[in-house]
């Protein structure tokens, strides 16, 4: 079963859900703003894709962080920041039998899902 992580009102998540529905792909949705994301899961996503892929530095939540919090972000610091601020996780994240996708790219999803 595919698990889609995101925030319901995010435009990219909406596009991803529409794409999955149009393809007839069954998935479970996990609202990480309401349900959170475990540190273990965040570590696994970062191990697969790196901090720079999983951490969304372009959003307003990241820009509102203190200079100290935005500086020198390693894996451990990223996990702490993302657990406390799940809206900074790049959206959507999809766990599937073959691995994990971060972000929505139609061609990438087409090839994998």
C-alpha positions as CSV (number, residue, x, y, z in Angstrom):
1,X,0.0,0.0,0.0
2,X,1.2,3.5,-0.8
3,X,1.3,6.0,2.0
4,X,1.1,9.7,1.0
5,X,2.4,12.2,3.6
6,X,1.5,15.8,3.3
7,X,-0.8,18.7,4.2
8,X,-4.3,18.6,2.7
9,X,-4.4,22.2,1.6
10,X,-1.0,22.2,-0.1
11,X,-1.3,22.7,-3.8
12,X,1.4,20.2,-4.6
13,X,-0.2,17.6,-2.4
14,X,-3.6,18.3,-4.1
15,X,-1.9,17.7,-7.5
16,X,-0.4,14.5,-6.3
17,X,-3.6,13.2,-4.9
18,X,-5.4,14.1,-8.1
19,X,-2.7,12.2,-10.1
20,X,-3.0,9.1,-7.9
21,X,-6.8,9.2,-8.1
22,X,-6.7,9.5,-11.9
23,X,-4.4,6.5,-12.2
24,X,-6.5,4.5,-9.9
25,X,-3.7,4.1,-7.3
26,X,-4.9,3.1,-3.8
27,X,-3.1,5.1,-1.1
28,X,-3.5,6.1,2.5
29,X,-3.1,9.8,3.3
30,X,-1.1,10.9,6.4
31,X,-1.6,14.5,7.4
32,X,1.7,15.3,9.1
33,X,0.5,18.5,10.5
34,X,-2.2,16.8,12.5
35,X,-0.5,13.4,13.0
36,X,3.1,14.3,13.0
37,X,6.0,12.3,11.7
38,X,8.3,10.2,13.9
39,X,12.0,11.0,14.2
40,X,12.8,7.5,12.9
41,X,10.8,8.1,9.8
42,X,12.4,11.5,9.2
43,X,15.9,9.9,9.7
44,X,15.0,7.3,7.1
45,X,13.8,9.8,4.6
46,X,16.9,12.0,5.1
47,X,19.2,8.9,4.8
48,X,17.6,8.1,1.4
49,X,17.3,11.6,0.0
50,X,19.5,13.9,2.0
51,X,18.7,16.9,4.2
52,X,18.5,19.3,1.1
53,X,15.8,17.3,-0.5
54,X,13.6,16.6,2.6
55,X,13.9,20.0,4.2
56,X,12.0,22.7,2.3
57,X,14.1,25.9,2.7
58,X,11.8,28.0,0.5
59,X,8.7,28.0,2.7
60,X,7.7,30.7,5.1
61,X,8.1,28.4,8.1
62,X,11.8,28.0,7.4
63,X,12.3,31.7,6.7
64,X,10.7,32.5,10.0
65,X,13.3,30.4,11.9
66,X,16.1,32.2,13.8
67,X,19.4,32.6,12.1
68,X,20.8,30.2,14.6
69,X,18.2,27.5,13.6
70,X,18.8,28.1,9.9
71,X,22.6,27.7,10.2
72,X,24.7,24.5,10.0
73,X,21.8,22.1,9.5
74,X,23.0,18.5,9.7
75,X,20.9,15.4,9.9
76,X,20.2,15.5,13.6
77,X,19.3,19.1,13.6
78,X,17.1,18.6,10.6
79,X,15.2,15.8,12.3
80,X,14.6,18.1,15.3
81,X,13.5,21.0,13.2
82,X,11.2,18.9,11.0
83,X,9.6,17.1,13.9
84,X,8.8,20.4,15.6
85,X,7.8,22.1,12.3
86,X,6.3,19.4,9.9
87,X,5.3,22.1,7.4
88,X,9.0,22.4,6.5
89,X,9.0,18.9,5.1
90,X,9.1,18.9,1.3
91,X,5.7,17.8,0.1
92,X,4.5,15.3,-0.7
93,X,6.4,12.3,0.6
94,X,5.3,8.9,-0.8
95,X,6.3,5.6,0.7
96,X,5.8,2.7,-1.8
97,X,7.0,-0.9,-2.1
98,X,10.1,0.2,-4.0
99,X,11.2,3.1,-1.8
100,X,10.3,6.8,-1.1
101,X,9.6,9.7,-3.3
102,X,9.9,13.3,-2.1
103,X,8.1,16.0,-4.0
104,X,5.8,15.6,-7.0
105,X,7.3,15.1,-10.5
106,X,4.9,13.5,-12.9
107,X,7.5,11.7,-14.9
108,X,9.2,10.3,-11.8
109,X,5.9,9.1,-10.4
110,X,4.9,7.6,-13.7
111,X,8.1,5.5,-13.8
112,X,7.9,4.3,-10.2
113,X,4.2,4.1,-9.4
